[in-house]
Amino acid sequence: MLIVNPNWRRPVKAKSGVAQVATAYMRWGDAGSGHILPFQVHYLNDAFERNKDGSWKHPRVGINAPRQNSKTKMVTAPILYFLYVLGLNVFVSGHEKEGAYKILIDLLDTIDHNPELSAEVEKRNTTRGRESIKLKSGAEVVFRSRRNGKSGMGGTFDLVVFDEAQELKADYESMVTKTLKTRRNALIIYAGTPFLPESTGDTFNVFMRTAEDDDSIFAVRYGVDDDHADINDESLWALTNPLYPDVIPRQSFLTDVAVANQGGEAGIMDFRIQDLGLWWQNAVPPVVPSTLWDSSIADFDHDRDTLVYALSFDPLNSIIGLSVAGLTEKTDEYEKWAHVIGEIIEEHSSTDPWTWVTRYLNTQPRGITLIMDVGGLDNAMMRMIPSGIRVVHLMGNEFLASQQGFLDLLNSGKFKHTDNPQLVAEVSNAQRVDSGDLWKFAPIAKEKTIVGLKALSEAAWYRSVEQPEEREYRVVEV
């Protein structure tokens, strides 16, 4: 079950055990001067509802909202409930140490202002990287950063909280949730903000998408879906920020709008993400930050006598990607720079002779080199290559290095590309995944191809990053 932008502003009675504990014990507002708000009670009631047999109606729970909208309080409440009411163990995972530490401080603030709760504490550890609270009952909560890829292993927990879930990786999620395997009434909470262009998480978006059709999940998302949402629209401020205007004053938004306008298009987009909760199209953070990609666009002529072609074939979608990398000479205005044209030519079946590629490459400059990736060099591909072309077949680590080489060129500012909508869409929908000691680009969904992106990275790497000195070329005669 996924609820988007619920208008929970009318008072409601605390019904769930978690909501009742939150109402009775937690401190709300600045220095505990406030009170629990209706939207918070609504969420805690619905998210932590229990069946008649005591089991959780929703074993997985999530919330996504713009920053400063009480997500810390929303996870502190169930932690308090598990420790003091159920007497069970809790593991809190934050992307950075500061995230997990913030939840610890909020929990201690509640405990220390309630003598009844404070009297039950046996031991506390606030040392960074080793934070924990243990009660006399034996129940314990442990706080760890995901910077340590093994944190959480070896423990046995009943509640796992993934804070900053937009940065959560699927492999870590899988490792930690296995600690719940023997627990009969385990619960997992995901709390995060919208993806930023540099976000690296690859599972929060999947969780939210799955919630749409899965009633065993309860998830709430506050935010817009429009990349062009009007940042001056005050109705959007209220729609996507449940604490506005009760806790977040209007002046704060006016200040953020002014700062956003000073930052130009990048500042306005940042406002849409961080203040309006913009959820990325297809719910995928781009593998290459959009600002870096956009700044790399240039439409200059290239030197057709020093070209390297790269050809990639995606057997799943039968899509061929062709990219060209070349070097221009130094001019008065520009240093020597790499120029890569990325194109997805068109779709063909595996039985197609692909004479169209032959025709394309027949307009070849002198000394053409064709780069083919590990999946491309089959008999059908060989037959369509014009005679006299040098073929380099990337294998293993060379192919993986080409992915990093492409990104290195982007970061160096030497990479230029034409504004190809299909290719840009591929970059926006691709992610980095581990592959041995390196990484590679991978699509978020099987229906998305990254073949043009692969071809780009291969051509760019071979031409400008790491040209192998010892290589045997094969001349293909057709």
N, C-alpha and C positions, 0 to 999 in steps of 0.2 A: 504494500500500500504506500503510494507516494502522494503527499499532499503539498501543493505548491501555493505559496503565499496565502496561508489561511488567515482569515480576519478574526483572530481570537482576541477580542477587546472587551467582551462582556464578562463580568465576574462569574466565576463558576466554583463550585465546592470541590475541595480536594477529596478525591475518592480512592485513588491508588495509594498503597502504602508508601511509595516513594514520594508522592505529592504531599501526603500528610506529614512525613518527616521533614520535608523541605519547608513546609509552611510553619511547623512548630519550632524548628531548631536553627534553620539557616539565616544568615545575615544578608539582607538585600539592600541595594543602594549604597551610597558612599558612607563608609564607616558604620554600616548597619542601620542607617537612618531611614531607609525606605521599607517597602513591603513587597511581597511577591506579586507579580502582575498576572492578569488573567491569562495571557498567552503562555506564560510559564506553567501555570496550573493545568491548562488544557493539554499541553505537551506531556507533562509528567503523568497526567491521568491516562492518556491514550497510549503513550509509548510503553508504559510499564504496567499495563493491564495484565491480570493473571486469570488463568482458567480456574474452574471449580476445584481441580485437583492440585492447585497451587503452582502449576507450571506456567511459564511465561507465554502469553498469547503471541508475542513477537520476540523470538530468540535473538533477532538482530534488529538494532535500532539505530537510526541516524538522524543527524541534523546538519544542514548546510545553510549558512546565512552570512551576510556581510560582517566585517569585523565590528567588535564592540557591541554585539547583540546578545550577550549573556550565555554564550555557549559554555564557558567555564562553569557557571552556576548549574547549568543543565546536566553536566556530568558529575559535578560534586554531589548533587542530591542522591543519585543511585549509589555512588561510592559509600556515602554515609549510611544508606539503608543496608547495603550488603555487610558492612562492618558491624554495625550496632544492632540491627534487627535480625539479620540472618546469620551473623557470625561466620561469614565466609571470606575467602581471600580474593584480593583484587590486584590486577596488573594494569598500570597506566603507562601507555607508550606515547611519547611525543617525538616529533621529527627532530627538534632541537632540545637541549637541556632546559632552556628557558620555558618552553611550552609545558613540559611536565612539572617543572618547579612552580609555575604559576598555579596549577591545580592543587599542588601540595599546600601552598600558602593559603589558598582559599579554604581548603579543608581544615587547616590548623586554625584559621580565623574563626570558623564556626565552632570547632572543638573548644578552643581556649576561652570563648565567651559563654560557654555552657558548662558550669561546674559538674553537672550530671555526666556529660560526655567526657570531660577532661579527667574525671576520676577513674575512668575505665582504661586510660592509656597506660601501657606498661613500659613502652620504649618508643622513642622517636629518633630519627636520624635525618638531619637536614644538610649533611655534607653533599655537595654537588656530585652527581653521578651515582650516589648510594642512598638516595632518599627513601625513607620508609616510615610507616607508623604501625606499631603492633599493639593490640589490645590485650588485656588480661585474659580474655576469652580464648586467645590464640589466633583470632582473625588478624590478618595483616594486609596492608596495601603497599605495593612496591612501585616506585616511579623510575622509569628509565628512558633514555634517549635512543632513537633508532640509529644514531650515528654508529653505535656498536651493533653490528649486524647480528650478533648472537644474543643480545639482551632479551630476556624472557625465557630462554631455554632452561630446562631443568626444573622449573617451578610447576606448581599445580594450582590453577586459579579457577574461580567460578564466574568472575566478571573480568572482561578485558575491555579497556577503553583505548581506542585509537584516536588520539587528539591530532590535530593538523592532518586530517585524513586525506586532504588533497595531495599530500606528499607521500602517502603510503604506497609501498611497492607490494605487488602480489606475492612475491616469494617470501617476504618477511611476514605478511599477513598469514600465509599458509603455515609458516613455521610456528608462530605464536598461537594460532587458534587450535593447534594440535594439543596444546596444554590443557584444553577443555574436554578432551576426548572422553575421559572417564567421569565427567561431572554430569549428573542427571538433569540439572536445571541451570545450565550455563547461559550466560548472556554476553553479547558483544555489542559495544556502542561505537559508532563512527561519528566524530564531530569535526567539521572542517569549514573552510571558506572556499569561495570559487577558485578555480585554477588561475594562476598567473601565467604569463607566457613562459616563464622559466621553471614552472612547476614540473616535478619529475614523477609524481605519482601516477599509477596506472590501474588502480582498483576502485577508487572512490566513485568514479564515473560509472563503472560497471555495476557497483552496488546500487547507485541511484536509479540506473536504468532498469535493473532487475526488480527493484521495488515497485515499479509501475504495475507489474502483473503478478506479484507474489504477496499474498496476504500474510505470510509468516514474517514479513519485514514491515516495520513501521518507519517511514522516513518523511521528513519535512524539509522542503527547500524554499528559502526565500531568495528571490532574485528575478531579474528580467532575462529574456531570451533574445532580445533585439540588440544586435550589434550597433544600432544607430539610435538607441534610446536617448531621449532628450534629458540632458543632465539638469536642466532648469525646471523640470516638471515635478512640483512638490508632491503631487499625488503618487508619483513613483517612489519618492523618499519614504512615504508612509507605507506603501504597499510592500516594499522589500525590506523594511527595517522595523521589526516589531517593537523596538524600544523607542521609536520616534512617535510622538514628541515627548512622551512621559519622562524618558531618561536622557535621550540624545536631543539637545535643543536645536531649534531651527538655525541659530547662528552658526553652529558647527557645520551644517551642510552648506550654508552660504560661504563660509570660509573655504571649504573643500572645493566648491564650484569655482571660486576665484583662483585657487591654486591650480586647478585642472586647466582652466583657460590659459593660464600663464605657460603651461607645459605644452600647448598646442595639441595636435591630434593624439600624441602619446599620453599626455596628461588627461585628456578627455576620456580616452579608452581606459586608463587606469581608474578613473572615477567610476565608470560603468561597472568595472570589475569589483573594486573594493568598497564602493558606496552603494551601488545598485545590485550587486551580486550577479553580474552578468555570467551566465553559464555558457561556456564555449560551445559554438556550433559543433554538433556531434559529440559534445561532452569530452573532447580530447584536447589536452594541452599540446601545442606544437613542439616537435623535437628541436626545432631551431626557433629561438625567440623571435617573435614577429618583428620587433624593432630592428634586429640584426638582419633579418631577411629583407625587409623593406629597404634598409639603407644600402643593400648590396645591388639594388636594381640599377642597371645602366644599359643603354641601347647604343653601343658603339660598333663600328665595323671591326671585323677581326681579320687577321692575316691568314688567308686560305692556303698558304704554303707551309704552314707549320701546325697542322691539325692532328688531333688524336680523336678518333671516334670510339665510343663505348656503346656496346649493344647488350641489352638485358632482355631476357624473356621470362615472363611470368606464366608458368604452365597452368596455374589455377584459373587465370582469366584469359589466357592466350593473348596477352598484350605485350607488344614489343616496344621497348624504350630505346631511343637513339639519342646520344648526346655528343657534343663536339667541344673539344678543349683546344685552345690555341694560345699563342703568345704574340703580342704586338711589340713593335720596337718602341724604345723610349721616345717620347715626344716632349715638346716644351712644357706641356701642361700635365702630363701623366708619367709616372714611373712605369716601367715594364710591368704588365699585370696579366693575370690569367683571365681568359674570357671563356665562359662555358655557355653553350646554348643547350637548353634541355627541351626535348620534345618527346611526346608520346605519339608515335606515328599513327598507328591504327591497330585494330584487332584483326587477328587471323587465326584460323584453325591450325592444328599441328600438321595437317596434310597439305596446307597451302604451300606452293613452291616459293612464295615470297619474292617473286620477280620485281615487285615494286621497290624492295630494298636494293636490289641489284641496279635498278635504274637510278636510284638516288645516289648510290655510291659511285656510279660510273662517271659522275662529274667530280672525280677525285683530284686533289692537288698532288704534287710530287711527294713521295715518301709517306703515304698514309699508313697508320698503324691502327688496327682494330682490336679493342680490348673486349674480351668476352668473360662473363663471370662464370662461377662454378656450375651454374645450371643451364648455361646457354649453348655449350658446344656439343650438340648432337648432330646426327647425320643430316637432318633436314636443314639445320642452320648452316652446316658446312656447304651444302649444295648451292645455297643462294649467294654465297660470298663471291664477288668478282675475283678474277685471277690477278695474281701479282700483289695482293694485299698481305702485309705482315699481320699475323694473328698472335696476340698475347692472351693466354688463358689464365685468369686470376684464380688461384686456388687457396683454400685455407686462410692463413693469417694475412696473406696479401689482400684478399677480398675484404677482410675485416678492417685492415689498415686503411683501405680506400674510404671506408665510412668516416673514420676519424679525420682523414686528410681533407675531405670535403668540408667538415665542420671547422677545421683549422684554417682553411682558406677564408671562410666566412668571417671568423674572428679576427683574422689578420687584416681584413679590409681589401685584400687583393682580388677576391672573387667578385665577378660581375655576372649578371644573368639577365636574359630577356624576361619580360613580365608575361610568362606563360601561365594562364589561369589554371590549367590542369596540373601543371607541375607545382605551382604554389599550393593548390589544394592538397596534393600529396604530402607536401612538407607539413602542412597544418594538421594533417590527419595521421602522421607517423609518430612513432615513439622510439626511444632507445631501449633496447633489451640486452641483457647480458649474453655474451657468446664467448665462452672460454675466458681468456684473460682480457678480451676486448669487448666490444659491443657492436651491434648492428641496428639498422633501421628496421622497424617492424610495423605493420599496419595494426590499427586498433580493432579492425573487424575484417573477416575474411573477404568481404565484398570490396574492400579497398585495396587498390594496387599501389605499390611503391616502386614499380619497375623503373619509372623515369628518374626517381630519386636515386636509385641504385646506379643507374647509368651515369648520372651526374657525378656522383661521388667517385666512381671508378675513373672516369675521364680526368677529373680535376686532380685526383691523387697521382695518376700516372704522369701527367704532364708537368705538374708543378710541385709535388710534395716528395715523392720517393721513387724516382725512375730507377728501376733495377739496372745495375751495370752488367751483370752477368745473366744473360738470357738468350736462349736459342729461339730464333724466329722461325716460324714455319710459313712457307709460301704456299698458298692454296691455289691449285690449278683446277679450274672447272671446265 
